Amino acid sequence: MSSTVRPPASRSPRLPALEGCLAELALGLVNVPSVSGTEETLADAVEAALAACSHLEVVRHGNTVVARTHLGRPHRVVVAGHLDTVPVSEVSSNLPGRLEERDGQQVVWGRGAVDMKGGVAVILHLAAMLTAPRHDVTWVLYDQEEVAAERSGLGRAMVAHPDWFEADFAVLGEPTAGGIEGGCNGTLRLVLDVPGRAAHSARAWHGANAIHAAAELVRRVETAPVRQVEVEGLTYRESFSVVLIEGGTATNTVPPACRVTVNYRFAPDLSAQQALGRALRILAAHSADDGEVGAGETWPVIDVGTGAVAVTVDDLCEAARPGLTSPLVGELAGLVRARGGAVGPKLGWTDVARFSAAGVPAVNLGPGDPMLCHTDDEHCPVSQLDDVAATVRDWLS
């Protein structure tokens, strides 16, 4: 049975048979454009395909589609993946996708093949094929993962329907090349507005150059004491980076302002507020000792010689601990290792953090090399689609 906020569009594309060839299903998904914010057409097609499976209850919130078994099993697991992609490459125009040969093996090439329509293909295939899994399963396909956290379809659905996501364990189909990546680093994005004073560049000494002043912030970020931290047997590596610089008004004017955007990927031994405090102290040239900085507290003053820098928290997402202590993960990890897969940390941020925050331990496991995410040559080996599907199938069967 199916329940939805509104009926799916009658002209939505029809996906290849969920029970059929994984490569064809992955290619079919790639060929339905779904850049973040435009997932409705693909969500319609996914809902229609899952609604045809009589063993599943299908519900929907916005463009997040959830399909559930109700078999009365003692445990429930979530298997989830996102429908959206980053924009199509301007270099390779990697849409539509195609099947091609690479080094003697078949691959699915095209935008989203790795991040993460290959994983979505595995999820849809198993949702249709596993009519009587040994755990009850909630299959989740959601929108707007590749953009700011507040836009996440998964986040909105978890707030609106928390009962849909109650589970003992979760697997995110993010690309891991068929291995398990436990937990994830958190992510913090700060926007720093550096003040200056405009002047004619022929008499620059009458002004205060905000871009020059911002160079000190860049230096502090470059020399930040980032860490490698072991958490529950996995080693997480942090990074602290300037990712955007904006400034200047004219070619003959000393810039009166400069905006610097900084991204801190912090290890899961820190809470989000601890990471914020650490970043602010580094930027203020203070000790980076741990400690929280709450919204109502006085933050360290960041001054680079032209006045106090205004700080805006643009994004702040909690990290997630590895999740490997869950009794449900042992057998899954054994199956992964038996097929040659590794077990390690997730250094990027993924939605395992949302499940972890909700009290559901979670790991990442999906096809595709994460180094190919968002690239001009994004492609996923068909053998990894088959291997990951076999691993999760054996775990759930």
C-alpha positions, 0 to 999 in steps of 0.5 A: 500500500502507498501513502503520499502527500500528493499523487505522483505525476502521471508522466514520471519516467518508468525505471528499469525493472527493480528485480533485473540487471543492476547496471541497467537500473543504475543507468536508468537512475543516472538518466533521470536528472535530479540535481538538488532541489529538482528530485521530484520526477525521480522521487515519483518514479521511485515511489511508483516502482516501490508501490508495485511491491506488495510486501512493502508499505510505501509512504512519502514526505515531500520528495523522500520516499520510505518503504517498509516491511512489517514482518514482526521481526525482533530487529529493524534496520534502515537502508538509506540513500539520497536521490540528488546529485551535484550539477552536471559537469560543464567539462564532460557533460556527464548526462545522459550516462552510458555503460562502457568498458574501463580496464577490462570491466564494465562501468556505469558512467555519468553524473551520480553514478558514484554519488550515489545512484549506484547505491540507490540502484542497490537499495531499490533492487534489494527492496524489491527482491527481499520479500522476507528478510530476517530483520524488518527493513525500512528502505529510505530514498531522500532528497537534497543531501548535497546542499545545506543541512537545513534543506535535507529531505531526510532531516525534514522527514525525520522531524515530521515522522520520527516513527518512520525511522525507528530502528536498531541499526542503519546502513547508508549506501554512500560510496565506499568502494564496497567497504564499511566506513564507520561514523563520519567527521562533523562539518563546520562552515564559518563566514568571516567578514574582515573590515577595512577602509576604502581609499584610492589605490594611488593613496593606499596609505589613507585606507585599510586593505581588508584583503591584506588583513584577511591574509592573516586569517588565511595563515591561521587556518593554514597553520591550524593544529588539525588532529588525527584522532582514534575513536573506537579503533578507527582513526579520523583525520581532520582538515581546516581549510579556506574554501572561498575568498571574496573582496574588492570593489574596483581595480583602483580602490583599496578594498573596504571589506573581505569575506573569507569562508572556512570549513572545519571537518572535525573528528567525532570525539568533539561535539559540534559546540566543542568544534565551534569553540576550537575553530574560533579560538584558532582563528583568534590566535588563542590556544585550541584547547577543547571546550564548548562555545554556546550561542549565548556565550561571549565568543573570542574576538578575532582581530587582524589589525583592521578591527573585529571580524564578524563571524557567521556560522553558515553550517554546523553538523554533528559528527558520528561515532563509528557505530561498530559496537552495534551487535548487528554490524559484526556479521555485516563487517565479516561479510565485507571483509570476506569479499575483500572490503576494508573497514575504516573511518568516513572522513567526509560528512554523511547522514549517518550523523542524523541517525547517530543523533537519533540514537541509531548506530549507522555505517556507510556501505556502498558501491563506487570510489569516493574519490570519483564523487562529483568529478567530470569522469564519475563512474562506478564499476558494475562489479561493485554494484553486484558485490555490495548487493550480494553482501547486503542481501546475504546479511539480510537473508 
